[in-house]
Amino acid sequence: MFELSATPVGGHYLEPLGSETGRGVLNLSRLAVLIDGGHLRVLAKKAEYVYDANFIEAFAHGCVLRAEETLLRVLYYDCAPDQGSVNRPISGEKYEFKGSDGWLKQLAAKDLIAVRRGVLKFRGWVPKKVPIATAPRDEDFRPDFEQKGVDMRIGLDVATYASNRAVDRIALVTGDTDCVPAMKHARIAGMQLILIALPNSRTPAELRWHSDFERVVPWPVNASKMKK
């Protein structure tokens, strides 16, 4: 005679995420951490941390709840610093942007981290202080840049994970409400969406409305501070 199993068909998929199975083995949720680099960089520098590949790696691993989750991959979205030349706003002299993408290459070489690059567009010069001085100088202005393609890349990767179910959860580090459609799509597909909150910052209400959890992640313990 055949012995009937007490486990229903597909029953191995019914275990709660991050719970113990009947055999005492912890069933960890697979997690992808998606980081909007522009958002993280602004807040890290405001807190006076040195922003480099090691800082980003340490922060990304800090987003993982080790008791419940296993890290599949970190996806980091950012733009390389501009390297072109423009005319100064007052004198008209040539000004060279000498940024380097070496830190992005270092980050991409680290374990479990992939870098998704957008494009940085120069939008012109804006005054450092308002009102502008009656006799303005080039030094009274700073360059204004805009990131292009970052939100689109985040949305595409969220949609891909929602489609292939390579992960159970997505931890999202952003302050941009343009990510809401992608967040909705992931949750409709049955994934859990974790919104990462940074120290001394406030996340937009729209992002909290369309996430399952909000997780406050502290700055890395051994992160270097900027020299004053």
C-alpha positions in Angstrom: 0.0 0.0 0.0 1.0 3.5 -0.6 1.6 5.8 2.4 -0.2 9.1 2.0 1.8 12.2 2.9 0.3 14.7 5.4 2.0 17.5 3.5 -0.4 19.2 0.9 0.8 19.6 -2.7 3.0 22.7 -2.7 3.1 22.7 1.1 6.8 23.5 1.1 5.8 27.0 -0.2 3.4 27.6 2.6 6.0 28.2 5.3 5.9 31.8 6.6 8.9 33.8 5.5 11.7 33.8 8.0 10.2 31.0 10.1 11.4 27.6 11.2 10.4 24.6 9.0 9.1 21.3 10.5 12.6 20.0 10.4 14.0 22.8 12.6 15.8 24.5 9.7 15.4 28.3 9.5 13.7 29.3 6.2 15.4 32.6 5.5 13.8 35.2 3.2 15.8 36.1 0.2 16.5 39.8 0.1 17.7 42.3 -2.5 18.8 45.8 -1.3 18.2 48.6 -3.8 20.0 51.9 -3.1 19.3 55.3 -4.6 22.9 56.6 -4.4 21.9 60.3 -4.7 19.6 60.0 -1.7 22.0 58.1 0.5 25.0 60.3 -0.4 23.2 63.6 0.5 22.2 62.3 4.0 25.6 60.6 4.7 27.5 63.8 3.9 25.0 65.8 5.9 26.0 63.5 8.8 29.6 64.2 7.9 30.6 60.7 6.9 33.2 59.9 4.3 31.2 58.6 1.4 33.1 55.9 -0.4 32.8 52.3 -1.6 33.5 50.9 1.9 30.8 53.1 3.5 28.2 52.0 0.9 29.0 48.3 1.4 28.8 48.5 5.2 25.5 50.4 5.0 24.0 47.9 2.5 24.8 44.9 4.7 23.3 46.8 7.7 20.0 46.8 5.9 19.8 43.0 6.2 18.0 41.5 9.2 20.2 38.4 9.7 17.8 36.5 11.9 15.2 36.4 9.0 16.9 37.2 5.8 19.8 36.2 3.5 21.2 38.7 1.1 21.0 37.9 -2.6 22.4 41.1 -4.0 22.8 44.8 -3.5 21.9 47.1 -6.5 23.4 50.6 -6.2 22.1 53.3 -8.5 24.1 56.5 -9.2 25.8 58.7 -11.7 29.6 59.1 -12.3 30.8 62.7 -11.6 30.9 65.0 -14.6 34.1 65.2 -16.5 33.2 67.8 -19.2 34.0 71.5 -19.6 31.6 74.5 -19.4 31.9 78.3 -19.4 31.9 80.1 -16.1 28.7 82.2 -15.5 30.4 85.7 -15.2 33.8 85.6 -16.8 32.9 83.1 -19.5 36.2 81.3 -18.9 36.4 77.6 -19.4 35.8 75.4 -16.3 36.8 71.7 -16.2 34.9 69.2 -14.1 37.5 66.6 -13.0 35.4 64.0 -11.3 36.4 60.4 -11.1 34.4 57.2 -11.3 37.0 55.2 -9.5 34.9 54.7 -6.4 32.1 53.3 -8.5 34.4 50.8 -10.0 35.7 49.8 -6.6 32.1 49.4 -5.4 31.2 47.2 -8.4 34.1 44.9 -7.7 32.8 44.1 -4.2 31.0 40.8 -3.4 27.2 40.7 -4.1 27.1 44.3 -5.3 26.1 45.5 -8.8 26.3 49.2 -9.9 23.6 50.6 -12.2 24.7 53.9 -13.7 22.5 56.7 -14.7 23.6 59.9 -16.6 24.5 63.2 -14.9 23.3 66.3 -16.8 24.7 69.8 -16.2 21.8 72.2 -15.9 23.7 75.5 -15.4 24.9 77.7 -12.6 22.9 78.7 -9.5 23.8 81.3 -6.9 25.2 80.0 -3.6 23.4 82.7 -1.7 20.2 84.7 -2.4 20.0 87.7 -3.0 22.9 87.8 -5.4 25.7 90.3 -4.8 25.5 93.6 -6.7 28.8 92.8 -8.3 28.7 88.9 -8.6 31.8 86.8 -9.3 32.2 83.3 -10.6 32.8 82.1 -7.1 29.3 83.2 -6.1 27.8 80.4 -8.2 27.8 76.6 -8.0 27.1 74.1 -10.8 23.7 72.4 -10.8 23.3 68.8 -12.0 20.4 66.5 -12.6 20.4 62.7 -12.5 18.8 61.0 -15.4 17.7 57.3 -15.7 18.1 56.3 -12.1 14.4 56.0 -11.3 13.8 54.1 -14.5 16.5 51.6 -13.7 15.2 51.1 -10.1 11.7 50.5 -11.5 12.9 48.0 -14.1 14.8 45.9 -11.6 11.9 45.9 -9.1 9.6 44.7 -12.0 12.2 42.0 -12.9 12.3 40.7 -9.4 8.5 40.7 -9.2 8.4 38.7 -12.4 11.1 36.1 -11.8 10.6 35.9 -7.9 14.4 35.6 -7.4 13.8 37.3 -4.0 11.1 37.3 -1.4 11.7 40.8 -0.1 13.1 44.1 -1.5 14.7 46.7 0.8 14.5 50.1 -0.9 16.7 53.0 0.1 15.2 56.1 -1.5 13.3 59.3 -0.8 11.9 59.7 -4.3 8.1 59.2 -4.7 8.6 58.4 -8.4 9.4 54.8 -7.1 5.8 54.4 -5.9 4.5 52.7 -9.1 7.3 50.1 -8.9 6.6 49.6 -5.2 2.9 48.9 -6.0 3.8 46.5 -8.7 6.1 44.5 -6.3 3.4 44.2 -3.7 0.7 43.2 -6.1 3.0 40.4 -7.3 3.2 39.1 -3.7 6.6 40.5 -2.7 7.3 42.2 0.6 8.6 45.8 0.3 10.8 47.2 3.1 11.4 50.9 3.1 14.7 51.8 4.7 14.7 54.9 6.9 17.9 56.7 7.6 19.0 58.4 10.9 17.6 61.9 11.4 15.6 61.9 8.2 11.9 61.7 7.4 10.6 59.5 4.6 7.7 60.8 2.5 4.3 59.6 3.5 3.6 58.2 0.0 6.6 55.8 0.3 5.4 54.6 3.7 1.9 54.0 2.4 3.1 51.7 -0.3 5.6 49.6 1.7 5.0 46.7 4.1 7.5 47.7 6.7 9.7 50.7 7.6 13.1 49.7 8.9 15.4 52.2 10.5 19.0 51.4 9.7 21.8 53.2 11.6 25.0 54.5 10.1 27.9 51.9 10.0 29.6 51.7 13.4 33.2 52.0 12.1 32.5 54.6 9.3 35.0 57.4 8.9 34.0 61.0 9.6 35.0 63.9 7.4 38.0 65.9 8.5 37.0 69.5 9.5 
